[in-house]
């Protein structure tokens, strides 16, 4: 009889000495990196991490795992033995911080509590041990303030108001000028606020403080701001957060102490150097919150040369170890340096490209890894316009260039207004003294963010860089009055809410009014007007050029353009298009030609119809000649007429009014009346699901054959001119193979006639657009008559979901996104589970029938970074998108081909 073995119980707590940087799923980013620094022998305060698995159990059941308390107790005992003191011990207290730490960085979105273990009893012991009564009472008031707000749900403004009153009573402006007696009174005031607002006393038991703080961090995973941030950054909602319990070290012990944040390279530009902020006599939250203005990190060399030199060595160690830009938090306690956190740092788009190429040149990473360090979304940011340096401007202030870009909008002074005005179509700039996590809604809604306090490591800067938002921080010359909704600029000019301002996140400059913009140097590079050089703009162009070359060498997917005329085709070719994946012929029937199509649709006799087709043929042919010339040697997929009839007919209401007016005035109106009768006859309740696409070609004799003839004659003309036309004819909205077979038979006959008439052998591929669920489900049959499939994912999304895009995006998509039903609009990124599964199954079925079947996609999903990865995995041959998105698709196709399973560069 075999022995029954109980499965090992999961381990919920890990000491910093037990983990490593590869355990982010379990220990979160912060915990994994604290463990990694501990393993590297760097000065990390001892502590332990409660795993994301414990958080998930708590969130699923509402209770902590049964074993968690005992595991925490065992690790706390070990920590107390290591430190030689106990948590909250009256005469010599061990104090700890309780901090969140998810797998992906979510700056300021979840909760942290410092100085756990302080109480009425232990505050005096801390004062005696530190020899500094002021420090002890300052630490205690911070604990009550943070604990009250994050754990007990007290309005944080109540504590801030009490602090402001204490400073006003003392006639000082910064909290460091408050003395021990002032802070002691403030502690009493804070405890009264807790009792009144939370309905309970501030807990004096240090273990109760720690347990409640751990639960609060777990709960903060599902806080409103954390959920909003995850939706914005596409972070899964089921990961949970780890909790890090770390022995406290203190930066608020006097002028020989302090706290700071450092970057191994400039997160705004990517340049190497000494970047970061330092604040003497402060705890870490003071730096991140931007409440007090910091000094540049380089100043630390003058303030504390020993700690500065040690920090520089550690920064070099970490960058070489992580092989990337590192973001570091540190504290100096009476001249001793402690490392509190490191992570792969968030960076601007320009910095991402520069750093990736720099690291390749340094031999730290290869081209494959470099492609994982940049994204198509970042490339798209670099293609946005910038301010015109030659324009007449009125600069009123200059702050810290925290996140680049050129942002113009109306000044608003709170998050609610930013969201409200943005939803009404206004472009806004969110102006604050400093931002905090509660401002996330407004930061997302705004074109840019401007603060009068804080530096490159403040909340505003870090979050803005992560979102790709323009941000200027620490513009100290500005007096921001959020209550009166205004700011005063140097010289006394007042900017009221609603006044237009412009901010430059690349220079930190703030301007009154709207500053005109000019094309990005990256766009000029793709257009062929700028070449790599020596100055800063050209250095960025050089980095982009190299990354695009990497991507083009690695990618399997080809990238084509959606283009309907020669001008767009030429621009697409400059941007790197390898052909046209969608030429929409309906765009060729606008303007003066609309009347010809109208006459064709309304023709009563065969002669009238033939006359209309005869007039349209040479116009269509010339369009295609120009297109083939622009794309010579590359494939051009031409979709035959697709839109519903109503787009070519007069508006039924407008026409009815014209007829009624003519009748009332007894004026001749036979033509209008005949037209109205025809429009009524052809009117459809739901034209997008009516007479369009292949159905139109089958119902209106000669329409599709005229287009095919124009394509064939244009190809023959280009061949006669020694060109290399590569036309592909695409039949739209096919739902059954019989439709395609009929149109194909007619098309083959027309092509044969043109070949006979011109003496030119033509090879025109004929395929179809897969944009209906039935087409996807019967793709194996349809492939018998099709040489290629092009997935029209815009219409396929509409028909799979039962959505009318134009209607639903304006009516309920916002609510669906806010409620988390959608992480992102299915029209923006392909719905992999629904629409995507049809694409995959259709591709597989089509190739079973016809192994050489060419597969592409021509909806705008073809330029969406995440969707490009899906199409690569689905085995498609190419994606097609608008010309401006071609570089993005090229880059993402390269990234998709080299995607490594464990790469988490966000």
C-alpha positions in Angstrom: 0.0 0.0 0.0 1.6 3.3 -1.1 2.2 6.0 1.5 -0.1 9.0 1.1 1.8 12.2 1.0 0.2 15.5 1.9 0.9 18.2 -0.7 3.3 20.9 0.4 1.4 23.9 1.8 2.2 27.1 -0.1 4.8 29.4 1.3 3.3 32.9 1.8 6.3 34.8 3.2 9.9 35.1 2.0 12.8 36.8 3.7 14.8 39.3 1.5 17.6 36.7 1.5 15.4 34.1 -0.1 14.2 35.7 -3.3 15.6 37.1 -6.5 14.7 39.4 -9.4 13.1 36.6 -11.4 10.3 36.1 -8.9 8.3 39.1 -9.8 5.1 37.1 -10.2 5.4 35.9 -6.6 7.2 38.7 -4.8 6.2 41.6 -6.9 8.7 44.0 -8.5 9.7 45.7 -5.3 10.2 42.5 -3.3 12.0 40.7 -6.0 14.4 43.6 -6.5 15.0 44.1 -2.8 15.9 40.4 -2.6 18.2 40.8 -5.7 20.0 43.8 -4.1 20.4 41.8 -0.9 22.0 38.9 -2.8 24.3 41.4 -4.5 25.6 42.4 -1.0 24.2 46.0 -1.2 23.1 47.8 1.9 19.4 46.9 2.1 17.5 47.1 5.5 16.4 43.6 6.5 12.8 42.6 5.9 10.5 40.1 4.3 7.8 39.9 1.6 4.3 38.6 1.7 3.5 37.0 -1.7 1.0 38.0 -4.3 -0.5 34.5 -3.7 -1.5 35.6 -0.2 -3.1 38.7 -1.6 -5.1 36.7 -4.2 -6.4 34.4 -1.5 -7.5 37.4 0.6 -9.1 39.1 -2.4 -11.0 35.9 -3.4 -12.2 34.9 0.0 -12.2 38.1 2.0 -9.9 36.5 4.6 -6.1 36.1 4.8 -4.7 32.6 4.4 -4.9 30.6 7.6 -1.2 30.1 7.7 -0.2 33.7 7.0 -0.3 35.1 10.6 2.0 32.3 11.8 4.4 32.8 8.9 4.5 36.6 9.5 5.2 36.0 13.2 8.1 33.6 12.4 9.7 36.1 10.0 9.1 39.0 12.4 10.8 37.1 15.2 13.8 36.5 12.9 13.9 40.1 12.0 13.7 41.2 15.7 16.6 38.8 16.5 18.6 40.2 13.6 18.0 43.8 14.6 18.4 43.2 18.4 15.1 44.9 19.3 11.4 44.1 19.1 8.6 45.7 17.1 7.3 48.7 19.1 9.6 48.0 22.1 9.1 50.9 24.5 12.7 51.6 25.3 14.3 50.8 21.9 11.6 50.1 19.3 12.0 48.3 16.0 10.0 50.2 13.4 9.0 48.9 10.0 7.4 50.1 6.8 4.6 48.2 5.1 4.7 48.9 1.4 2.9 47.5 -1.7 4.7 46.0 -4.6 3.0 44.5 -7.6 4.6 42.7 -10.5 4.4 45.9 -12.6 5.3 49.3 -11.3 2.1 51.3 -10.3 3.6 54.5 -8.9 1.5 55.9 -6.1 -1.5 53.8 -6.9 -1.4 51.6 -3.9 -0.8 52.1 -0.2 2.3 52.5 2.0 2.6 53.1 5.7 5.9 54.1 7.3 7.0 54.0 11.0 4.8 51.1 12.0 5.5 50.3 15.7 5.4 53.8 17.1 3.0 54.5 20.0 2.6 56.8 22.9 5.0 54.5 24.8 7.7 53.8 22.1 7.9 57.4 20.8 9.8 58.4 23.9 12.2 55.4 23.5 12.8 56.3 19.9 13.6 59.9 21.0 16.1 58.7 23.6 17.8 56.2 21.3 18.1 58.7 18.5 19.0 61.6 20.9 16.5 63.7 18.9 13.1 64.4 20.4 11.9 66.3 17.3 12.7 63.4 15.0 10.7 61.0 17.2 7.6 63.1 17.3 7.9 64.0 13.6 8.0 60.2 12.8 5.0 59.6 15.0 2.8 62.3 13.4 3.7 60.8 10.0 2.6 57.4 11.1 -0.7 58.6 12.4 -1.3 60.7 9.2 -0.5 57.9 6.8 -2.2 55.2 8.9 -5.3 57.3 9.3 -5.6 58.0 5.6 -4.6 54.7 4.1 -5.7 52.2 6.7 -8.7 53.9 8.5 -10.0 55.8 5.5 -9.7 59.3 7.0 -9.8 62.2 4.6 -6.1 63.1 4.1 -6.9 66.8 3.7 -7.9 67.0 7.4 -4.3 66.1 8.4 -2.9 68.6 5.9 -5.1 71.4 7.2 -4.0 70.7 10.7 -0.4 70.7 9.6 -0.9 74.0 7.8 -2.5 75.5 11.0 0.5 74.4 13.1 2.9 76.0 10.6 0.8 79.2 10.5 0.7 79.4 14.3 4.5 79.1 14.4 4.7 81.5 11.4 6.8 79.1 9.4 6.2 77.8 5.8 7.9 74.3 5.9 7.3 71.5 8.3 11.0 71.1 9.1 10.8 74.4 11.0 8.3 72.9 13.5 9.9 72.0 16.8 9.4 69.0 19.0 6.7 70.7 21.1 4.8 71.7 18.0 4.9 68.2 16.6 3.9 66.7 20.0 0.7 68.9 19.9 0.2 67.9 16.3 0.2 64.2 17.3 -2.6 65.0 19.8 -4.5 66.8 17.1 -4.0 63.9 14.6 -5.2 61.3 17.1 -8.4 63.4 17.7 -9.0 63.5 14.0 -8.7 59.7 13.8 -11.0 59.2 16.8 -13.7 61.5 15.3 -13.5 60.4 11.7 -12.7 56.7 12.1 -14.7 56.1 15.2 -11.9 54.4 17.0 -8.6 55.3 18.8 -5.3 55.2 16.9 -4.1 51.6 17.7 -1.3 51.5 20.3 -0.5 47.8 19.7 2.3 47.6 17.2 1.3 44.2 15.9 -2.2 45.4 15.3 -0.8 48.4 13.4 1.2 46.0 11.1 -1.7 43.6 10.6 -4.1 46.3 9.7 -1.6 47.9 7.4 -1.0 44.6 5.5 -4.7 44.3 5.0 -4.9 47.9 3.7 -2.2 47.2 1.1 -4.1 44.1 0.0 -7.3 46.1 -0.3 -5.6 48.9 -2.2 -5.1 46.6 -5.1 -8.8 47.0 -5.8 -8.9 50.7 -5.0 -10.4 53.0 -7.7 -7.2 54.6 -8.7 -5.3 51.3 -8.9 -8.0 49.8 -11.2 -8.0 52.9 -13.4 -4.2 52.8 -13.7 -4.3 49.1 -14.6 -6.8 49.7 -17.3 -4.8 52.6 -18.6 -1.5 50.6 -18.6 -3.1 47.3 -19.7 -2.0 45.5 -16.5 -4.1 42.4 -15.7 -6.5 42.7 -12.8 -5.8 39.2 -11.4 -2.1 39.6 -10.4 -2.5 40.9 -6.9 0.1 42.8 -5.0 2.9 41.6 -2.7 3.5 43.4 0.7 7.0 44.3 1.8 7.7 44.6 5.5 11.0 46.4 5.9 12.9 47.6 8.9 12.9 51.4 9.0 15.8 53.6 8.3 15.4 57.3 8.8 16.2 60.2 6.5 14.6 62.7 8.9 17.3 62.6 11.6 18.9 66.0 10.8 21.1 67.6 8.2 23.4 64.5 7.9 20.3 62.4 6.9 18.1 62.6 3.9 16.3 60.7 1.2 16.4 60.6 -2.6 15.6 59.0 -5.9 18.3 58.4 -8.5 18.4 57.2 -12.1 21.4 55.6 -13.7 20.5 57.6 -16.9 18.2 60.5 -17.5 14.7 59.0 -17.9 13.7 62.0 -20.0 16.5 61.9 -22.6 18.4 58.7 -22.0 21.7 60.5 -21.6 24.2 59.1 -19.1 25.1 61.3 -16.1 24.0 62.0 -12.5 20.2 62.3 -12.4 17.8 62.4 -9.5 16.6 64.4 -6.5 17.8 64.6 -2.9 16.1 66.1 0.1 17.9 66.6 3.4 16.2 65.7 6.7 13.2 64.0 5.0 11.5 60.7 4.5 10.9 59.1 1.1 7.3 60.2 0.7 8.4 63.9 0.9 10.4 63.4 -2.4 7.8 61.5 -4.3 4.9 63.7 -3.2 6.7 66.8 -4.4 5.6 68.7 -1.2 9.1 70.1 -0.7 11.3 71.1 -3.6 14.4 68.9 -3.8 18.0 69.6 -4.8 19.6 67.9 -7.8 21.3 64.6 -6.9 24.7 66.1 -7.9 24.4 68.4 -4.9 24.8 65.3 -2.7 28.5 65.2 -3.6 28.9 68.5 -1.7 26.6 67.6 1.1 27.9 64.0 1.8 30.8 63.0 -0.4 31.2 59.6 1.1 27.6 58.6 0.6 27.6 60.1 -2.9 30.6 58.1 -4.0 29.1 54.9 -2.6 25.8 55.6 -4.4 27.6 56.2 -7.7 29.3 52.8 -7.4 26.1 51.1 -6.5 24.3 52.7 -9.4 27.0 51.4 -11.8 26.7 47.9 -10.3 22.9 47.9 -10.7 22.9 49.1 -14.3 25.5 46.5 -15.3 23.5 43.8 -13.4 20.1 44.7 -14.8 21.5 45.8 -18.1 19.1 48.7 -18.2 18.2 52.1 -16.8 17.6 51.7 -13.1 15.3 53.8 -10.9 16.6 53.8 -7.3 15.2 54.9 -3.9 17.7 55.5 -1.1 17.9 56.9 2.4 21.0 58.2 4.2 20.7 57.8 8.0 23.3 59.9 9.8 25.8 59.4 7.0 25.0 55.7 6.3 23.6 54.9 2.9 20.7 52.4 2.6 19.0 51.1 -0.6 15.3 51.0 -0.4 14.3 50.0 -3.9 15.4 49.5 -7.4 13.5 48.7 -10.6 13.9 49.0 -14.3 13.0 52.7 -14.6 10.1 54.2 -16.6 11.4 56.4 -19.4 10.2 58.7 -22.1 9.9 57.4 -25.7 13.0 59.2 -26.8 15.0 57.9 -23.9 13.9 54.3 -24.6 15.3 54.4 -28.1 18.5 56.1 -27.1 19.1 53.8 -24.2 18.4 50.7 -26.2 21.0 51.6 -28.8 23.5 52.8 -26.1 23.3 49.4 -24.4 23.9 47.6 -27.6 27.0 49.7 -28.2 28.2 48.9 -24.7 27.8 45.2 -25.3 25.3 44.8 -22.5 22.4 43.6 -24.7 22.0 42.4 -28.3 19.7 43.6 -31.1 17.1 41.1 -30.2 16.9 42.3 -26.6 17.1 45.9 -27.8 13.8 45.4 -29.7 12.1 44.4 -26.5 13.2 47.7 -24.8 11.1 49.9 -27.2 7.5 49.8 -28.3 5.4 50.9 -31.2 3.4 53.1 -28.9 6.7 54.9 -28.0 7.6 55.3 -31.6 4.1 56.8 -32.3 4.8 59.4 -29.5 8.0 60.4 -31.2 6.1 61.1 -34.4 3.8 63.7 -32.7 4.5 67.3 -33.6 6.7 69.7 -31.5 6.5 73.4 -30.9 7.8 75.7 -33.7 11.0 77.3 -32.4 10.6 80.2 -34.8 7.1 81.1 -33.6 6.6 84.3 -31.5 5.9 83.1 -28.0 5.4 84.5 -24.6 7.3 82.4 -22.2 6.2 82.9 -18.6 8.0 80.2 -16.6 10.3 77.3 -16.8 10.2 74.1 -14.8 11.7 70.7 -15.0 11.3 68.9 -18.3 9.8 65.7 -16.8 8.1 64.1 -19.8 8.5 65.4 -23.4 5.9 66.6 -25.9 4.2 69.7 -27.0 0.8 70.1 -25.2 -1.7 72.9 -25.7 -4.9 73.3 -23.8 -7.1 75.2 -21.5 -5.8 75.5 -17.9 -7.9 73.5 -15.4 -7.1 73.2 -11.7 -8.7 69.9 -10.6 -9.1 66.4 -11.9 -12.9 66.6 -12.1 -12.9 69.6 -14.4 -10.2 68.0 -16.6 -12.3 65.0 -17.1 -15.6 66.9 -17.6 -14.1 69.4 -20.1 -12.2 66.7 -22.0 -15.4 64.7 -22.5 -16.9 67.8 -24.0 -14.1 67.8 -26.6 -11.9 70.5 -24.9 -8.2 70.0 -24.8 -6.9 70.8 -21.3 -3.7 71.2 -19.3 -4.0 70.0 -15.7 -2.3 72.6 -13.4 -1.6 71.6 -9.8 0.8 72.5 -7.0 1.7 68.8 -7.1 -0.3 65.8 -8.1 -1.2 62.8 -6.0 -2.7 59.5 -6.9 -6.3 60.9 -6.7 -5.5 63.1 -9.7 -5.1 60.1 -12.0 -8.4 60.6 -13.8 -7.5 64.2 -14.7 -4.0 63.2 -15.7 -5.4 60.7 -18.2 -7.9 63.2 -19.6 -5.4 66.1 -20.0 -3.1 66.8 -22.9 -0.4 67.6 -20.4 0.4 68.2 -16.7 2.0 71.3 -15.1 3.0 71.5 -11.5 4.7 74.2 -9.5 6.4 71.8 -7.1 8.3 68.5 -7.5 11.0 67.2 -9.7 11.7 64.4 -12.1 10.9 61.8 -9.5 7.7 63.4 -8.3 4.4 61.6 -8.7 3.4 63.8 -11.7 6.7 63.1 -13.5 6.7 59.3 -12.9 3.1 58.7 -13.9 3.2 61.1 -16.9 6.3 59.3 -18.3 4.6 56.0 -17.8 1.5 57.2 -19.8 3.5 59.1 -22.4 1.9 62.4 -21.3 3.7 65.8 -21.6 4.7 67.0 -18.2 6.5 70.1 -16.7 7.2 69.9 -13.0 8.6 72.2 -10.4 7.8 75.5 -12.1 8.4 77.4 -8.9 7.8 80.9 -10.5 4.1 79.9 -10.8 1.7 80.6 -7.9 -1.0 78.0 -8.2 -4.2 78.8 -6.4 -6.4 75.7 -6.8 -9.3 77.1 -4.7 -9.6 80.3 -6.8 -8.9 78.3 -10.0 -6.1 80.5 -11.2 -2.3 80.8 -11.3 -0.2 83.9 -11.2 2.9 84.0 -13.5 5.9 86.2 -13.0 5.0 89.9 -13.7 1.7 89.5 -12.0 -0.3 88.2 -15.0 -3.1 85.9 -13.9 -4.1 82.8 -15.8 -7.7 82.0 -15.1 -9.3 78.6 -15.6 -10.1 78.2 -19.2 -7.2 80.4 -20.5 -5.1 78.6 -23.1 -1.5 77.7 -22.2 1.2 75.7 -23.8 3.8 73.5 -22.1 7.0 71.9 -23.6 7.9 68.8 -21.8 11.2 68.6 -23.6 12.5 72.0 -22.4 10.3 72.6 -19.3 9.1 75.9 -20.8 5.6 77.3 -20.1 3.9 79.7 -22.5 0.8 81.8 -22.6 -1.6 81.1 -25.4 -1.4 78.5 -28.2 2.1 77.9 -29.6 2.1 76.5 -33.2 3.6 73.1 -33.8 5.9 71.7 -36.5 6.5 68.1 -37.7 8.6 65.8 -35.5 12.2 65.1 -36.6 11.3 61.4 -36.6 8.5 62.1 -39.2 11.0 64.2 -41.2 13.4 61.2 -41.1 10.7 58.8 -42.4 9.8 61.4 -45.1 13.4 61.5 -46.1 13.9 65.1 -45.1 16.3 64.5 -42.2 19.3 62.2 -41.9 21.2 61.1 -38.8 23.6 63.7 -37.5 25.3 65.1 -34.4 22.8 67.4 -32.6 20.2 66.2 -30.1 17.3 65.8 -32.5 19.5 63.9 -35.0 20.8 61.7 -32.2 17.3 60.6 -31.6 16.8 60.0 -35.4 19.9 57.9 -35.4 18.6 55.7 -32.6 15.2 55.3 -34.3 17.0 54.6 -37.6 19.0 51.8 -36.0 16.0 50.3 -34.2 14.0 50.2 -37.4 16.9 48.5 -39.2 17.0 45.9 -36.4 13.2 45.3 -36.7 13.3 45.1 -40.5 16.0 42.4 -40.3 14.1 40.4 -37.8 10.5 40.6 -38.8 8.5 38.0 -40.8 5.3 40.0 -41.3 5.4 42.4 -44.3 3.8 45.8 -43.8 1.5 47.4 -46.5 -0.5 50.6 -46.6 -4.1 51.5 -46.8 -3.9 54.1 -49.5 -6.4 55.2 -52.2 -4.4 57.6 -54.3 -0.9 58.1 -55.7 0.0 60.8 -53.1 -0.8 58.6 -50.1 0.9 55.6 -51.9 4.2 57.6 -52.3 4.1 58.7 -48.7 3.5 55.2 -47.6 6.4 54.0 -49.6 8.7 56.6 -48.0 7.5 55.3 -44.6 8.6 51.8 -45.6 5.4 50.2 -47.0 5.9 47.0 -49.0 2.8 47.5 -51.1 -0.8 48.5 -50.7 -3.0 46.2 -48.7 -6.2 48.1 -49.2 -7.2 50.6 -52.0 -10.8 51.6 -51.3 -12.2 52.4 -54.8 -15.3 54.2 -53.3 -13.0 57.1 -52.4 -12.4 57.5 -56.1 -16.1 58.3 -56.7 -16.3 61.4 -54.6 -16.6 65.0 -55.7 -17.4 65.5 -59.4 -17.7 61.8 -60.0 -20.5 61.2 -57.5 -23.1 62.3 -60.0 -21.9 59.6 -62.4 -22.3 56.9 -59.8 -25.7 58.3 -58.8 -26.8 58.1 -62.5 -25.5 54.5 -62.7 -27.4 53.4 -59.6 -30.7 55.1 -60.7 -30.4 54.0 -64.4 -33.8 52.6 -65.7 -32.5 51.3 -69.0 -29.4 49.3 -70.1 -28.4 52.2 -72.4 -28.4 54.7 -69.4 -26.3 52.2 -67.3 -23.8 51.6 -70.2 -23.4 55.4 -70.7 -22.6 55.8 -67.0 -20.1 52.9 -67.0 -18.5 54.2 -70.1 -18.0 57.6 -68.5 -16.5 56.1 -65.3 -14.1 53.7 -67.0 -11.3 56.1 -68.2 -11.4 57.9 -64.8 -11.0 54.7 -62.9 -8.2 53.5 -65.3 -6.2 56.7 -64.8 -6.5 56.4 -61.0 -5.0 52.9 -61.2 -2.3 53.9 -63.6 -1.1 56.5 -61.1 -1.3 54.1 -58.3 0.6 51.3 -60.1 3.3 53.9 -61.0 3.7 55.0 -57.4 3.9 51.4 -56.1 5.8 50.0 -59.1 7.1 46.5 -58.3 5.0 46.2 -55.2 1.6 44.5 -54.7 -1.5 46.7 -54.9 -4.7 45.2 -53.5 -7.7 47.0 -54.9 -11.1 46.5 -53.2 -14.0 46.7 -55.6 -16.8 49.1 -54.6 -17.9 48.3 -51.1 -20.0 51.0 -49.4 -23.8 51.0 -49.0 -25.8 52.7 -51.7 -27.0 55.5 -49.5 -23.5 57.0 -49.5 -23.9 57.8 -53.2 -27.5 59.0 -53.1 -29.1 62.3 -52.0 -30.3 62.5 -48.4 -33.9 61.3 -48.4 -35.1 64.1 -46.0 -33.3 66.9 -48.0 -34.7 65.5 -51.3 -38.3 65.3 -49.8 -38.1 68.9 -48.8 -36.9 70.0 -52.2 -39.8 68.1 -53.9 -42.4 69.5 -51.4 -41.1 73.1 -52.0 -41.2 72.7 -55.7 -44.8 71.4 -55.6 -45.9 74.2 -53.3 -44.5 76.8 -55.7 -45.8 74.8 -58.8 -42.3 74.6 -60.2 -41.1 71.8 -62.5 -39.8 68.9 -60.4 -40.0 65.8 -62.6 -36.3 64.9 -62.2 -36.4 65.4 -58.4 -39.6 63.4 -58.1 -38.1 60.6 -60.1 -35.0 60.7 -57.9 -37.1 60.7 -54.7 -39.0 57.6 -55.9 -35.8 55.8 -56.7 -34.3 56.8 -53.3 -37.4 55.5 -51.5 -37.2 52.3 -53.5 -33.5 51.7 -52.5 -33.8 53.0 -49.0 -32.6 50.6 -46.3 -33.2 50.6 -42.5 -29.7 49.2 -41.9 -27.6 50.0 -44.9 -24.4 48.5 -43.4 -26.0 45.1 -43.6 -27.8 45.7 -46.9 -27.0 46.2 -50.5 -23.3 46.7 -50.5 -20.0 44.9 -51.5 -20.3 41.8 -53.6 -24.1 42.1 -53.4 -23.9 45.5 -55.2 -21.7 44.0 -57.9 -24.2 41.2 -58.5 -27.3 43.4 -58.6 -25.9 46.2 -60.7 -24.7 44.6 -64.0 -21.5 45.9 -65.3 -20.3 47.7 -62.1 -17.6 45.3 -61.0 -16.6 44.3 -64.6 -16.1 48.0 -65.4 -13.7 48.2 -62.4 -11.9 45.0 -63.3 -11.5 46.3 -66.9 -10.0 49.6 -65.6 -7.6 47.7 -63.4 -6.5 45.3 -66.2 -6.1 48.1 -68.8 -4.1 50.2 -66.3 -1.9 47.3 -65.6 -1.4 46.7 -69.4 -0.6 50.4 -69.9 2.1 50.3 -67.2 3.6 47.1 -68.6 3.8 48.8 -72.0 5.7 51.6 -70.2 8.2 49.0 -68.8 6.6 49.2 -65.4 6.0 46.3 -63.0 2.3 46.5 -61.9 1.3 43.9 -59.4 -2.5 44.2 -59.0 -4.6 42.1 -56.7 -8.4 42.3 -57.0 -10.3 42.0 -53.8 -14.1 41.1 -53.7 -15.7 42.6 -50.5 -18.4 41.3 -48.1 -18.4 37.7 -49.5 -20.4 35.4 -47.3 -20.5 32.3 -49.5 -18.2 30.9 -52.1 -20.9 31.0 -54.8 -20.8 34.9 -54.7 -17.1 34.9 -55.2 -17.3 32.3 -58.0 -19.7 34.3 -60.1 -17.7 37.5 -59.7 -14.5 35.7 -60.4 -15.8 34.1 -63.6 -16.8 37.5 -64.9 -13.5 39.1 -63.9 -11.4 36.3 -65.6 -13.4 36.9 -68.8 -12.7 40.7 -68.7 -9.0 40.1 -68.0 -8.8 37.7 -71.0 -10.5 40.3 -73.2 -8.0 43.0 -72.2 -5.1 40.6 -72.7 -6.4 39.8 -76.2 -6.9 43.5 -77.0 -3.5 44.7 -75.8 -1.4 41.7 -76.5 -0.2 41.8 -72.9 -0.1 38.8 -70.5 -1.5 39.9 -67.2 -1.3 38.1 -63.8 -4.0 39.6 -61.6 -4.6 37.7 -58.3 -8.2 37.6 -57.2 -9.2 37.1 -53.6 -11.7 38.3 -51.0 -12.1 40.2 -47.9 -13.1 38.1 -44.8 -15.3 40.5 -42.9 -18.4 38.4 -42.1 -18.6 35.6 -39.5 -20.0 33.2 -42.1 -17.0 33.9 -44.4 -14.7 33.0 -41.6 -16.6 29.9 -40.7 -16.7 28.7 -44.3 -13.2 29.9 -45.2 -12.2 26.4 -46.4 -14.8 26.5 -49.2 -14.2 30.1 -50.1 -10.4 29.4 -50.5 -11.3 27.2 -53.5 -12.1 30.4 -55.4 -9.7 32.8 -53.7 -6.0 33.3 -54.1 -5.7 35.5 -51.0 -7.7 36.5 -47.9 -7.6 39.9 -46.4 -9.3 40.1 -43.1 -11.4 43.3 -42.8 -11.3 43.3 -39.0 -13.2 46.6 -38.6 -16.4 45.1 -40.2 -15.6 41.7 -38.7 -15.6 43.3 -35.2 -18.9 45.0 -36.0 -20.6 41.8 -37.2 -19.1 39.5 -34.5 -20.1 41.9 -31.6 -23.3 43.2 -33.2 -21.9 46.7 -32.9 -22.4 49.7 -35.2 -19.1 51.4 -34.6 -20.3 54.9 -35.3 -23.1 54.5 -32.8 -21.7 52.5 -29.9 -18.4 54.3 -29.5 -20.3 57.5 -28.7 -23.1 55.9 -26.6 -21.8 53.3 -24.2 -18.1 52.4 -24.8 -17.0 54.9 -22.2 -19.2 53.2 -19.6 -17.9 49.7 -20.7 -14.3 50.9 -20.4 -14.9 52.4 -16.9 -16.7 49.3 -15.7 -13.9 47.1 -16.9 -16.0 45.2 -19.4 -13.5 46.3 -22.0 -9.8 46.7 -21.1 -9.6 48.5 -24.5 -12.0 49.2 -27.3 -12.2 46.1 -29.6 -12.0 48.5 -32.5 -8.6 49.7 -31.2 -7.0 46.3 -30.3 -8.3 43.1 -31.8 -10.6 41.0 -29.6 -8.4 37.9 -29.5 -11.0 35.5 -28.0 -13.9 36.4 -30.3 -12.8 38.1 -33.6 -9.3 36.7 -33.2 -10.4 33.1 -33.0 -12.3 33.5 -36.2 -9.2 35.0 -37.9 -7.1 32.0 -36.7 -9.6 29.4 -37.7 -10.3 31.0 -41.1 -6.5 31.2 -41.8 -6.0 27.6 -40.9 -9.1 26.4 -42.9 -8.1 28.5 -45.9 -4.6 27.1 -46.0 -5.8 23.5 -45.7 -7.7 24.1 -48.9 -5.0 26.2 -50.6 -1.5 25.9 -48.9 -0.1 28.9 -50.8 -3.1 31.1 -49.8 -1.8 34.6 -49.1 -3.2 36.1 -45.8 -3.3 39.7 -44.7 -5.3 42.1 -42.6 -6.4 45.5 -43.8 -8.5 46.9 -40.9 -6.8 49.6 -38.7 -5.9 46.8 -36.3 -3.0 46.3 -38.7 -1.3 49.3 -37.2 -2.1 48.5 -33.5 1.0 47.2 -31.7 -0.7 44.5 -29.6 -2.8 43.4 -32.6 0.4 43.1 -34.8 1.7 40.5 -32.4 -1.5 38.6 -32.6 -1.3 38.6 -36.5 2.3 37.4 -36.3 1.2 34.5 -34.1 -1.8 33.7 -36.3 0.6 33.1 -39.3 -0.6 36.0 -41.5 1.8 37.2 -44.2 1.2 40.9 -43.9 -0.6 43.7 -42.1 -1.9 46.8 -43.8 -2.5 50.2 -42.1 -2.6 53.9 -42.7 0.7 55.4 -43.9 1.4 57.2 -40.6 1.3 53.9 -38.7 3.6 51.9 -41.0 6.7 52.5 -38.9 4.9 51.4 -35.8 3.7 48.2 -37.5 7.3 47.5 -38.9 8.8 47.9 -35.4 6.1 45.8 -33.7 6.5 43.1 -36.4 10.2 42.9 -35.5 9.4 42.8 -31.8 6.8 40.1 -32.4 9.4 37.9 -34.2 11.9 38.3 -31.4 9.5 38.3 -28.4 11.1 36.6 -25.4 8.8 35.0 -22.9 10.1 36.6 -19.8 10.5 40.2 -21.0 8.6 42.7 -18.8 9.7 46.1 -20.1 6.8 48.4 -19.6 
